[in-house]
Amino acid sequence: MAALFAAQVCGSTGHSIGMAVGSIMAAGITGTNTWSGLPVAVGALGTALASWPLSRLMQRSGRRPGLALGYALAVLGSLLGMVGVVVSSFALLLGGMALFGIAQTSNLLSRYAAADVSPGAQRGRAMGLIVWGSTAGSIIGPNLMEPALRAGGAVGVSPAASAFLISVGGYALAALLVELLLRPDPLTVARQLHELIEPRRPVERARPLGVILGDLRVQLALATLTISQFVMISTTSTSPVYLHDQGYHVQTIGLAVSLHLAGMYVASPLSGWLCDRFGRLSIIALGALVLIGAVIVAGFAPGSDRGLVILGLFLNGVGWNFAFVAGSALLTDALSPAERASTQGLADLVMGLMGAFGSAAGGMILGVWGFTVLNTLGAALVLGPLAATLLRRPALASPSTPQS
């Protein structure tokens, strides 16, 4: 757990800096703001598309090789992006950002490695702790900018490209921590825990994918993860534009985004404890209610009332966090050790693609119908997992009890 947490802090440190300056680099190379959002979008797509192959590798060889490879590829992507900025090549920058995003794949899959090494009754807290590590990384990253600029200046690298040095260092350190200290492999620990609790079935073969997807717990977990991701991304990725159109300055917009990110990660230890204390289904329902309340507050508050809009964005992050941690824990509970890595990777792939689609759809809905309609549609979508949780609770209550 210590190795996973430390690697998560390092990985999120590298990720926060590169994603923050990606749009600035794009504008500087192309000379226009038109393509400024493309590096971040390409990075997010890289995160999603790497989930399945990395998880398949983990299924065969263990968590350690997959996590380390994800961080190592991100080191290569950071270097490639740096070269793209130095030589003013937009294509190289985008190629680097695609590999850069794979670090976030490792960051996300780390929560499942934490679940592997934890008994069922402590699984939620373990996953919440690892997700919370992203908060520390997001705080540390910006504070390393000045040393990175000095180091870049010493070797003749431009200030914009120097930001990638933080990513190179963070990802490389994360890869080393995983490779050297993540022993024994978490999947090996998961299998040992499974054998201790069910000694009569020490070896359990993976079910066919169709059978796994027919499990009610898997269906509800996937619905929770994908819909909450779509709603969160679609409503918050457009909020800076909405606030700007309301006449707010950059400082206010930055505060709103920061508080949203705080809500996404700071609540993780609480989310994990609540999952273990009250059950996965209860926290999925709570997350849905908080997310519905958040989009209603943000969408129907007067644009002139920045306090209510920012409160809605903060609660949006908290509701997503409840759903994310509880949905991930429920998915893990439903799977045997032989099924976990590949199915969890598939879940993260779909979740990532839904996030990318949500970002694009949110902009289109905002442009055509406005911020209120966008948030209203988000609330309507979240009603799906909430209704499924409440209606199927009797059938799911027994299986959703934390498992080995």
C-alpha positions as CSV (number, residue, x, y, z in Angstrom):
1,M,0.0,0.0,0.0
2,A,2.8,2.4,0.8
3,A,4.5,1.7,-2.6
4,L,1.1,2.2,-4.4
5,F,0.4,5.4,-2.6
6,A,3.9,6.9,-3.2
7,A,3.7,5.9,-6.9
8,Q,0.3,7.5,-7.2
9,V,1.6,10.8,-5.7
10,C,4.5,10.8,-8.2
11,G,2.3,9.8,-11.1
12,S,-0.3,12.4,-10.4
13,T,2.4,15.0,-9.9
14,G,3.7,14.4,-13.4
15,H,0.2,14.3,-14.9
16,S,-1.0,17.5,-13.3
17,I,1.7,19.7,-14.8
18,G,1.7,18.3,-18.3
19,M,-2.1,18.5,-18.6
20,A,-2.1,22.0,-17.2
21,V,0.3,23.4,-19.8
22,G,-0.8,21.3,-22.8
23,S,-3.1,24.0,-24.1
24,I,-0.5,26.7,-23.7
25,M,2.0,24.6,-25.6
26,A,-0.5,24.0,-28.4
27,A,-1.4,27.7,-28.7
28,G,2.3,28.6,-28.8
29,I,3.1,26.1,-31.6
30,T,0.1,26.7,-33.8
31,G,-0.3,30.4,-33.1
32,T,-4.0,30.1,-32.4
33,N,-6.3,29.0,-29.6
34,T,-8.4,26.9,-32.0
35,W,-6.4,23.7,-31.3
36,S,-5.6,24.5,-27.7
37,G,-7.8,21.7,-26.3
38,L,-6.5,19.0,-28.6
39,P,-3.4,17.9,-26.5
40,V,-5.6,17.3,-23.4
41,A,-8.2,15.4,-25.5
42,V,-5.5,13.3,-27.0
43,G,-4.0,12.6,-23.6
44,A,-7.4,11.5,-22.3
45,L,-7.9,9.3,-25.3
46,G,-4.5,7.7,-24.6
47,T,-5.6,7.0,-21.0
48,A,-8.8,5.3,-22.2
49,L,-7.3,3.2,-25.0
50,A,-4.4,1.9,-22.9
51,S,-6.7,0.5,-20.2
52,W,-7.6,-2.7,-21.9
53,P,-4.1,-3.8,-23.2
54,L,-2.4,-2.9,-19.9
55,S,-5.1,-4.8,-18.0
56,R,-4.6,-7.8,-20.2
57,L,-0.9,-7.7,-19.5
58,M,-1.7,-7.6,-15.8
59,Q,-4.0,-10.6,-16.1
60,R,-1.1,-12.6,-17.6
61,S,1.9,-11.2,-15.7
62,G,0.6,-9.4,-12.6
63,R,-0.1,-5.8,-11.6
64,R,3.6,-4.7,-11.3
65,P,4.6,-5.1,-14.9
66,G,1.5,-3.4,-16.2
67,L,1.7,-0.4,-13.8
68,A,5.4,0.0,-14.4
69,L,5.0,-0.2,-18.2
70,G,2.3,2.5,-18.1
71,Y,4.5,4.9,-16.3
72,A,7.5,4.1,-18.5
73,L,5.6,4.8,-21.7
74,A,4.5,8.1,-20.1
75,V,8.2,9.0,-19.6
76,L,8.8,8.4,-23.3
77,G,5.7,10.5,-24.1
78,S,7.0,13.4,-21.9
79,L,10.3,13.4,-23.7
80,L,8.6,13.3,-27.1
81,G,6.3,16.1,-26.1
82,M,9.3,18.2,-25.0
83,V,11.0,17.6,-28.3
84,G,7.8,18.6,-30.1
85,V,7.7,21.9,-28.2
86,V,11.4,22.6,-28.8
87,V,11.2,22.0,-32.6
88,S,7.7,23.5,-32.8
89,S,6.1,20.3,-34.1
90,F,2.4,20.0,-33.3
91,A,2.4,16.4,-34.5
92,L,5.2,15.4,-32.1
93,L,3.5,17.1,-29.3
94,L,0.2,15.2,-29.9
95,G,2.1,11.9,-30.2
96,G,3.8,12.6,-26.9
97,M,0.6,13.5,-25.2
98,A,-1.0,10.2,-26.3
99,L,1.7,8.3,-24.5
100,F,1.7,10.9,-21.7
101,G,-1.9,10.0,-20.9
102,I,-1.0,6.3,-20.3
103,A,0.4,7.4,-16.9
104,Q,-3.2,8.2,-15.9
105,T,-4.1,4.7,-16.9
106,S,-1.6,3.4,-14.3
107,N,-2.9,5.9,-11.8
108,L,-6.4,4.7,-12.2
109,L,-5.6,1.0,-12.3
110,S,-3.6,1.4,-9.0
111,R,-6.9,1.5,-7.1
112,Y,-7.6,-2.1,-8.1
113,A,-4.1,-3.2,-7.0
114,A,-5.0,-1.7,-3.6
115,A,-8.2,-3.7,-3.6
116,D,-6.2,-6.9,-4.4
117,V,-4.1,-6.6,-1.2
118,S,-7.0,-5.8,1.1
119,P,-9.7,-8.0,2.7
120,G,-13.2,-7.2,1.5
121,A,-14.2,-5.4,4.7
122,Q,-11.3,-2.9,4.1
123,R,-11.4,-2.7,0.3
124,G,-13.2,0.6,0.0
125,R,-10.9,2.4,2.3
126,A,-7.8,1.0,0.5
127,M,-9.1,2.2,-2.9
128,G,-10.1,5.6,-1.4
129,L,-6.6,6.1,0.0
130,I,-5.0,5.5,-3.4
131,V,-7.3,7.8,-5.2
132,W,-6.6,10.4,-2.5
133,G,-3.0,10.3,-3.5
134,S,-3.9,12.2,-6.6
135,T,-4.7,15.2,-4.4
136,A,-1.2,15.3,-3.0
137,G,0.3,15.0,-6.5
138,S,-1.9,17.8,-7.8
139,I,-0.7,20.1,-5.0
140,I,3.0,19.1,-5.3
141,G,3.2,19.5,-9.1
142,P,2.7,23.2,-9.5
143,N,5.2,24.0,-6.7
144,L,7.9,22.2,-8.7
145,M,7.6,24.6,-11.7
146,E,10.3,27.0,-10.6
147,P,13.0,24.2,-10.1
148,A,11.9,22.8,-13.5
149,L,12.4,26.2,-15.2
150,R,15.9,26.5,-13.6
151,A,16.8,23.0,-14.7
152,G,15.5,23.6,-18.2
153,G,17.3,26.9,-18.5
154,A,20.6,25.2,-17.5
155,V,20.3,22.8,-20.5
156,G,18.9,25.4,-22.9
157,V,15.3,24.2,-22.9
158,S,12.5,26.7,-23.3
159,P,10.2,27.5,-20.3
160,A,7.2,25.8,-21.9
161,A,9.1,22.6,-22.6
162,S,10.7,22.7,-19.1
163,A,7.4,21.8,-17.6
164,F,7.7,18.4,-19.0
165,L,10.8,17.8,-16.9
166,I,8.4,17.5,-13.9
167,S,6.5,14.8,-15.7
168,V,9.6,12.9,-16.7
169,G,10.9,12.9,-13.1
170,G,7.5,12.0,-11.6
171,Y,6.7,9.2,-14.0
172,A,10.2,7.7,-13.8
173,L,10.1,7.7,-10.0
174,A,6.7,6.1,-10.1
175,A,7.9,3.3,-12.4
176,L,10.9,2.7,-10.2
177,L,8.8,2.6,-7.0
178,V,6.4,0.1,-8.5
179,E,9.1,-2.1,-10.0
180,L,11.3,-2.2,-6.9
181,L,8.8,-2.1,-4.0
182,L,5.5,-3.5,-5.2
183,R,6.4,-7.0,-4.0
184,P,4.8,-9.5,-3.8
185,D,2.6,-8.7,-6.8
186,P,-0.9,-7.6,-5.7
187,L,-2.7,-10.2,-7.9
188,T,-0.6,-12.9,-6.1
189,V,-1.8,-11.6,-2.8
190,A,-5.4,-11.5,-4.1
191,R,-5.2,-15.2,-5.1
192,Q,-3.8,-16.1,-1.7
193,L,-6.5,-14.3,0.2
194,H,-9.1,-16.0,-2.0
195,E,-7.6,-19.4,-1.2
196,L,-7.6,-18.7,2.5
197,I,-11.3,-17.8,2.5
198,E,-12.4,-20.5,0.1
199,P,-9.9,-23.3,0.6
200,R,-12.2,-25.7,-1.3
201,R,-11.8,-23.7,-4.5
202,P,-8.2,-22.6,-4.5
203,V,-8.1,-22.3,-8.3
204,E,-11.1,-20.6,-9.9
205,R,-11.2,-20.1,-13.7
206,A,-12.5,-16.9,-15.2
207,R,-16.1,-16.9,-16.4
208,P,-16.8,-16.0,-20.0
209,L,-17.2,-12.3,-20.5
210,G,-20.8,-12.7,-21.4
211,V,-21.5,-14.4,-18.0
212,I,-19.6,-11.7,-16.2
213,L,-21.5,-8.9,-17.9
214,G,-24.7,-10.8,-16.9
215,D,-23.9,-10.4,-13.2
216,L,-26.2,-7.7,-11.7
217,R,-23.4,-6.3,-9.6
218,V,-21.2,-5.9,-12.7
219,Q,-24.0,-4.2,-14.6
220,L,-24.7,-1.7,-11.8
221,A,-21.0,-1.0,-11.3
222,L,-20.4,-0.4,-15.0
223,A,-23.5,1.9,-15.2
224,T,-22.3,3.8,-12.1
225,L,-18.8,4.3,-13.4
226,T,-19.7,5.3,-17.0
227,I,-22.7,7.5,-16.3
228,S,-21.2,9.4,-13.4
229,Q,-18.0,10.0,-15.5
230,F,-20.1,11.2,-18.5
231,V,-22.2,13.6,-16.4
232,M,-19.2,14.9,-14.4
233,I,-17.1,15.6,-17.4
234,S,-19.9,17.0,-19.6
235,T,-21.1,19.5,-17.0
236,T,-17.7,20.6,-15.6
237,S,-15.5,20.7,-18.7
238,T,-17.9,23.4,-20.0
239,S,-18.1,25.4,-16.7
240,P,-15.1,27.6,-17.4
241,V,-16.7,28.7,-20.7
242,Y,-20.0,29.3,-18.9
243,L,-18.4,31.3,-16.1
244,H,-16.4,33.3,-18.6
245,D,-19.6,34.2,-20.5
246,Q,-21.1,35.4,-17.2
247,G,-18.2,37.9,-17.0
248,Y,-16.1,36.3,-14.3
249,H,-12.3,36.8,-14.2
250,V,-9.7,34.1,-14.6
251,Q,-9.1,34.0,-10.8
252,T,-12.8,33.1,-10.1
253,I,-12.7,30.5,-12.9
254,G,-9.5,29.0,-11.5
255,L,-11.0,28.9,-8.0
256,A,-14.1,27.0,-9.3
257,V,-12.0,24.4,-11.1
258,S,-9.7,24.0,-8.1
259,L,-12.6,23.4,-5.8
260,H,-14.2,20.9,-8.2
261,L,-10.9,19.0,-8.3
262,A,-10.7,19.1,-4.5
263,G,-14.2,17.6,-4.4
264,M,-13.1,14.8,-6.8
265,Y,-10.2,13.6,-4.7
266,V,-10.2,15.0,-1.1
267,A,-13.3,13.0,-0.3
268,S,-11.7,9.7,-1.3
269,P,-10.8,8.4,2.3
270,L,-14.3,9.3,3.4
271,S,-15.9,7.5,0.4
272,G,-13.9,4.4,1.1
273,W,-14.8,4.3,4.8
274,L,-18.5,4.9,4.0
275,C,-18.4,2.0,1.4
276,D,-17.0,-0.4,4.0
277,R,-19.3,0.8,6.8
278,F,-22.6,1.1,5.0
279,G,-22.1,-1.0,1.8
280,R,-21.4,-0.3,-1.8
281,L,-25.1,0.1,-2.9
282,S,-25.8,2.8,-0.2
283,I,-22.9,4.9,-1.3
284,I,-23.7,4.5,-5.0
285,A,-27.2,5.8,-4.2
286,L,-25.7,8.6,-2.0
287,G,-23.3,9.6,-4.9
288,A,-26.2,9.7,-7.3
289,L,-28.2,12.0,-5.0
290,V,-25.2,14.3,-4.4
291,L,-24.5,14.5,-8.2
292,I,-28.1,15.2,-9.0
293,G,-28.2,17.9,-6.3
294,A,-24.9,19.4,-7.6
295,V,-26.0,19.7,-11.3
296,I,-29.4,21.2,-10.2
297,V,-27.6,23.8,-8.0
298,A,-25.1,24.7,-10.7
299,G,-27.6,24.6,-13.6
300,F,-30.5,26.6,-11.9
301,A,-28.5,29.1,-9.8
302,P,-28.4,32.6,-11.3
303,G,-25.3,33.2,-13.3
304,S,-24.6,36.2,-11.2
305,D,-24.4,34.1,-8.0
306,R,-20.9,32.7,-8.4
307,G,-21.0,31.2,-4.9
308,L,-23.9,28.8,-5.7
309,V,-22.3,27.9,-9.1
310,I,-19.0,27.1,-7.5
311,L,-20.8,25.1,-4.7
312,G,-22.5,23.1,-7.4
313,L,-19.1,22.3,-9.1
314,F,-17.6,21.3,-5.8
315,L,-20.5,18.9,-5.0
316,N,-20.3,17.6,-8.5
317,G,-16.8,16.4,-7.7
318,V,-17.9,14.9,-4.4
319,G,-20.8,13.0,-5.9
320,W,-18.5,11.7,-8.7
321,N,-16.0,10.5,-6.0
322,F,-18.7,8.6,-4.1
323,A,-19.9,6.9,-7.2
324,F,-16.3,6.2,-8.5
325,V,-15.0,4.6,-5.3
326,A,-18.3,2.7,-4.6
327,G,-18.7,1.5,-8.2
328,S,-15.0,0.4,-8.3
329,A,-15.4,-1.5,-5.0
330,L,-18.6,-3.2,-6.2
331,L,-17.0,-4.3,-9.4
332,T,-14.1,-5.8,-7.6
333,D,-16.4,-7.6,-5.2
334,A,-18.2,-9.2,-8.1
335,L,-15.1,-10.6,-9.7
336,S,-12.8,-13.5,-8.8
337,P,-9.0,-12.9,-8.9
338,A,-8.8,-14.6,-12.2
339,E,-11.4,-12.2,-13.7
340,R,-10.4,-8.9,-12.1
341,A,-7.6,-7.3,-14.2
342,S,-9.2,-7.8,-17.7
343,T,-12.7,-6.8,-16.6
344,Q,-11.5,-3.8,-14.6
345,G,-9.5,-2.7,-17.6
346,L,-12.6,-3.0,-19.8
347,A,-14.5,-0.9,-17.3
348,D,-11.9,1.8,-17.3
349,L,-11.8,1.8,-21.1
350,V,-15.5,2.4,-21.4
351,M,-15.4,4.9,-18.6
352,G,-12.6,6.8,-20.3
353,L,-14.3,6.8,-23.7
354,M,-17.5,8.0,-22.0
355,G,-15.5,10.9,-20.5
356,A,-14.1,11.9,-23.8
357,F,-17.6,11.7,-25.4
358,G,-19.0,13.6,-22.5
359,S,-16.6,16.5,-23.0
360,A,-17.5,16.8,-26.7
361,A,-21.2,16.4,-26.1
362,G,-21.2,18.9,-23.2
363,G,-19.8,21.6,-25.4
364,M,-22.4,20.9,-28.1
365,I,-25.3,20.9,-25.7
366,L,-24.0,24.1,-24.0
367,G,-23.7,25.8,-27.4
368,V,-27.2,24.8,-28.6
369,W,-29.4,24.8,-25.5
370,G,-27.3,26.3,-22.7
371,F,-25.9,25.4,-19.2
372,T,-29.2,24.9,-17.5
373,V,-30.4,22.3,-20.1
374,L,-27.0,20.6,-20.0
375,N,-27.2,20.1,-16.2
376,T,-30.8,19.0,-16.4
377,L,-29.9,16.3,-18.8
378,G,-27.1,15.3,-16.5
379,A,-29.5,14.9,-13.6
380,A,-31.8,12.8,-15.7
381,L,-29.0,10.5,-16.7
382,V,-27.9,9.9,-13.1
383,L,-31.4,8.8,-12.2
384,G,-30.7,5.6,-14.0
385,P,-28.1,4.1,-11.6
386,L,-30.1,5.5,-8.7
387,A,-33.3,3.8,-9.8
388,A,-31.5,0.6,-10.5
389,T,-29.9,0.6,-7.0
390,L,-33.2,1.2,-5.3
391,L,-35.3,-1.2,-7.3
392,R,-32.8,-4.0,-7.4
393,R,-31.5,-3.6,-3.8
394,P,-33.2,-6.7,-2.5
395,A,-31.5,-8.9,-5.2
396,L,-28.2,-7.2,-4.9
397,A,-28.0,-6.7,-1.1
398,S,-26.6,-10.2,-0.4
399,P,-24.0,-10.3,-3.2
400,S,-22.8,-6.8,-2.6
401,T,-21.6,-7.6,0.8
402,P,-17.8,-7.0,0.7
403,Q,-16.1,-10.2,-0.5
404,S,-12.6,-11.6,-0.3
